[in-house]
Amino acid sequence: MAKKDFYEVLGVSKTATEAEIKSAFRKKAKMYHPDNKETGNAEKFKEVSEAYGVLSDATKRKQYDQFGSAAFDNNAGGFSGFGGGFDGFGGGFSGFGFEDINLGDIFEQMMGGGRSRSSSKRSAKGQDVLVKLDLTFEEAVFGTEKTFKINLDEICSECNGKGGKNPQKCSTCNGRGSVIREQRSILGMIQTQTTCPDCHGTGEIFKEICSHCRGKGFVSTSKEIKLKVPSGVDNGDQMRMAGKANAGINGGPNGDIYIEFTVKNHPLYKRDGKDLYLVVPLTVTEAVLGCKKEIPTIYGNETVTFAPGTQNNENIKLKGKGIDDKKTGKLGDMYLITNIIIPTKLDRNQKSLFNELNDTKLDNEEAFKKFKKYL
């Protein structure tokens, strides 16, 4: 039976780089691995491993490009199948058949660049923490200083984070931090590597467990955190306090505290980013004759002139009277939305005045003329 094209098996071109070949093998191997319940296929896994064993080796790839699969026949000279094994495979291949493949080596050395036995002892960053903090409208606009309490994991001072005293090598994993499980399959003996259940990956066990942290290596502590909230924060904004959260593992850095703000609504102002909106009530006479009114802004009262004939829902801009946004360095604006209040209760004198006003033909505006044209 003719050999399949190794490039076709991996799904790469003949000019593929070493990185592209490695990436293609990684995807195919994960897809066809026998342990994959959805897409596992032992024969295809064998094919892609075959192809990678040749194309990942510069010398073998050159011979394959020149002579094809014949270069790897037992009688072709120079090569004797794959009896010597592929680099990085635990038990290697014999001919084109599997014999005692160490899957941990396949996926961690060939695909991940290798893994040392001490990888289980590598440091890791501590867990981050999210804190939700309530602010009043004024606190968010002008900034403030807040204090909050939080429970955090800190390195145990008694055992310095080790979890015990008098450490000794774990007999279960022989100090490796992981154990190898063997399982016979149609491919031969398959080995899988898992974290040691006794030492939990550290490679060490202790004759004396720390009584202070009960072997965890850290203790829960209530801490009081002070936070300076800058001006201009908005509802849903977050701040990060780097390195202030839970202690890291094996000397790793502390996690971060993320603060998410919830800002209370204001009874008058509506906020849109760094801009503010204020609805200003006007009487009918103020709107018709014009007026000057005292307007409350977040920086104090301002006298604003409303022109005669001011209409309902007019938008008047007060430049620079919005929020000082520290994130953008820009100052927002304030917008006044006019709301002309129509009285619902009139005394006798007021009603008489409106009747007199009505007799003065107030409907001579252009809008009334257009309307009457279609009556």
N, C-alpha and C positions, 0 to 999 in steps of 0.2 A: 504494500500500500504506500502511495506517494506521501512524503512528508508534507505537512501543512506549512505555509509561509509563516515564519515566526513573527514577522512584522504585522501580518494580517491577524494573527492570533491575539497580539497585544493591541491591535487597532491603532498603530502608529505608522508614519511614513518611513521610507528607507533613509531619510536624512534626519530622523528624530535625534534629539540630543540625549545625553545620558539622563538628564533630569526628566525629560518627557517620557523616556522608557520606564524610569522608576515610578513616575506618577501613574502611568497606564497600568503597570503591574499591580500597584497598590489597589487601584479600583477593581481590577479584574479578580485579584486574589480574595478580596473581601466579599465580592459578589458570589464567587464559586466555591468558597471554602465549605467543606462538608458540614461544619457546625452551623452554617447559615440555613435556617429552616425554610426560608422563602425561596432563595435562588441558588442554594448549594448544589454543586455538581462535581463529583469526584473526578470524572474524566476531564472536564474543562479546566478544573483546578490543576490537574497534572499537566495539561497542555500549556497553560500560561506560565507555570513554573519552569517548564522545559524552555520555553521561548526566552524568558527572562534570564535564565542561567547562561544562555549563549549571548544575547544582545547586551547584557550588562557588563560583559567582559570584553575589553577592547580587542584582545588577541583573537578570541573565539568569534567575535562579530566580524572581524576582518576576513577570517577564513570562511565564515558562513557566506559573506557577501561574494567571495571569490568562487567557492566551490559548491555552495548550497549545503543541504543536509548531508550530502555524501562525505563532507569533511569530518562528520562525527560517527560514521559507521565504524564498526570494530576493525574492518579490513582496510580502512582508508589510509591508515598510517598517521602518526603524529598525535592522534587522540584515541582513546579507548572508551567510547561512550561517555557516560557521566559517572563512572565508577568512583572517581576521586571526589565526587560531591560538588555542589555549588558552594561558593564562599558564603558564609553566614547561616547556612542551614545546619540544624543540630546534628542529625544522623546522616545527612546527605542523601543523594540518589544513587542507586546502583543500576547501571544501564539506564533505562527510562522508567524504572519502577521505584515506588516509594519504599523506604525502609526506615522505620523509627524516626519520623520527622518531629522535630521540636518546634511546635507552632509558636511558642514564645519567642524563639530566635528569629523565625521568619518575619513576624510582624513587628518586632521591636528592633532588630538589627538591620534587615534589608529595607524595611519600609520606614522606620523611624530614626534611622541613623545610629542605632545601637543603644543599649541600655545597660548601665553598670549594676552590679549587685547592690550597690549602696543607694540606688535611686530611691528606694523606699524611705531612706532617711533624709532625703532632700528637704530643705526648708520650704515652707509655704506661708503665704500671707494669711493673716487672721481674717475672720469673717467681718464683713462690713455690717453696719447697723443703720437702719432708717428711723429717723425721729420726726414726728409730725408736730409742728409748733404753731400755735394760734397767735395771731397778731391783730391788734386793733387797726383801723384804717390809718390813724395818725402814726402809729409805730411803723407801719409799712412805708408810709410816705416820707417820714423824716428820719427813719433809722432809730435804733434803740439798742440796749444791751439786755439780753435775756439770760436767765439761769435755769437749767433743767437737770433733772436727775436721771441716771441711766445705769442699768446693771451690765457690767462688762467682765469678760474673762481675762484675768491677769496671771502672769507666770507665778507659780507657787514659789514663795520665798524659802520654804523649808527644803525642797528638793531641787530647786532651780529649774523646774519644768521637766525634770526627768521622770517623775512619777514614783520614785522609790530610791532605795540605797543599796549599795553592794551589787552593782549590775554584773551579770554573767551571760555568756553566749547562750542564745536560745537553742536547746537541744532538738527541738522539732524541725527547725529550718537550718540548723547549723550556722546561725548568724547571718543568713542571706536575707531574711525578711520575707521570703516567699517560699512556697512549697510547690513541687511539681507533681501533678496527678497524671497517671498513665491510663490510657484506655485503648483497648484493642478495637480496630475497625477494619473495614475492607481495604483500607490503605496501609494497614500495618499497625504498629503501636504509635498512637498519637499522645503527645505530652502537652498538657496545659499548665500554665503557671498562675498561681493565685496567692494572695496575701496570707501570710502565716496566721492561723487563728489564735495562736498562743501569745505571740509578741506583737501582733497587729502591725507587722511590717518594720518594726524597729531593729530586729535582730538580737534584741536583748530582753532578758527578764530579770526581775529583781527578787533577791531573797527577802527583802524587807520593803513592803509597800508603804508609801508615804501616808501617814495618818491624816495629815493636814488637807491634802487634796484627794485622798483615797485613790491614788494611782493615776489620776487624770493629767497631772502636770500643770494644771491651772485651777484657780479658784474664782468664784463669782464675787464681784465687789461692786457695791453701789458707789457711783461717783457723781459729783456735782460738776457740771460743765458750764462754763461761761461763754457766751457767744455774742459777738458784736454784729448786729444786723445792719447792713448798709441801707442808706435811704433809697427808696424807689423799688423795693422788692414787690412782686405782685403775687396774686393767688396762684399756687402751684409751682412757684419758683423753688429751686433747690440750691443749697450751699453744701460744700464739701469741707470737712475738717480732716485733713490727711493725717493718718497714723494715730488717731485718737480712739479707735474702736478696739476690738478684741485682739488679744496677744497672738502673735504668729506661732507657727509650728516649727520646732527644731531651729530656733533662732531667726525665723522669717520675720518680716516687718509686720507691724500691727495693721489691722484693717482700718477702714475709713468710716467716719460718721457722716451720713447724708441727712441734712435737715430739709424737710419739705414744709413750706409755709402755707397756712390757711388764713386769708385776710378777711376780716369781717366787713360787711357792707356798711356804708355811711348813709345816714338818713336823708342827706341832701345830694351829695355828689355821686355821680356814676363815673366809673373809671374805664378808660380804654387805652391800655398801655400806659404811656406817660401823659396822656391828655385826660382832662376832666370835663364833665358836662353837668350843667346846673340849670334846672327849669326855674324860670323867674316869672312869678304871677304878676299880671298887670290888670288894673281895672279898665273898664271901657273908656273912661275919660282920659286915663294915663296913656292909653294906646292911641286915642284920637288926637289929643292935644300935645302929646309928647311930655316927657318928664325926666327928672334926674332921680336915680334911686341908689341907695347904699346896697352894695352887693358883697356878700361874705365870700372871700377867697381863702385858700389855705394859708395865705401870707398876711391876712388881715382884710379889713373892709376897703372896698374901692367904690368911688362914685362913678356911675355909668350913666351917660345920657342916652335916652331913647327918643328917637326922632318922632315928630308928629306923623300920624298915620301908620304907626308900627303894626304889622300884621301878626296874626297868630303863627306860632312855630317858626318865627324868624331865627336865624342863627347868627349870633354876634360873637366874634372872636376877641378874647383878651390874651394877647401874645405874651408868652413867658410866665403865665400864671398857672401852669400845670405842674407836673411832678418833675423834680430833679432826678433824672435817671442816671445813676452812677455807672451802670453797665455800658451805656452808649456815650455818656458824657454830654447828653443833650437835655435841654429844658423843655418840658411839654407846654401845651397851651390849654386855656380854659375856654369853653364854649357855652354861651348863654342861650337857652332855648326859651323864647317868649311863650307864655300861656295866658291868653286874655280870658279873664274870668267873667262870665255872663251872670249877673245877679239873678237869683231865683225868687227872692222875696223883696218887694218894694213897699215903702210906706206911701201914703197918699200924695205927699209932696213930690216924691221921686217919680211916681207914676205920672203925675201931671206934667213934670218936666220932660219926661220921655215922649209924652203925647204931643207936647208943643214942638219937640225936636222932630218928631215924625212928620209934622205938617210942613216942615221946611224942605221937603223933597230930597231926602238923603239917598234916594235910589237913582241919582243921575250919574253914577259911576259907570264906566264902560262895561263892567261885568254884568250889571243889571240890564243894560241896554241889549246885550247879546242874548240874555235869557228871555227878555220880553219879546224879542223878534220872532220867537217860535211859539208864542202863545196864541 
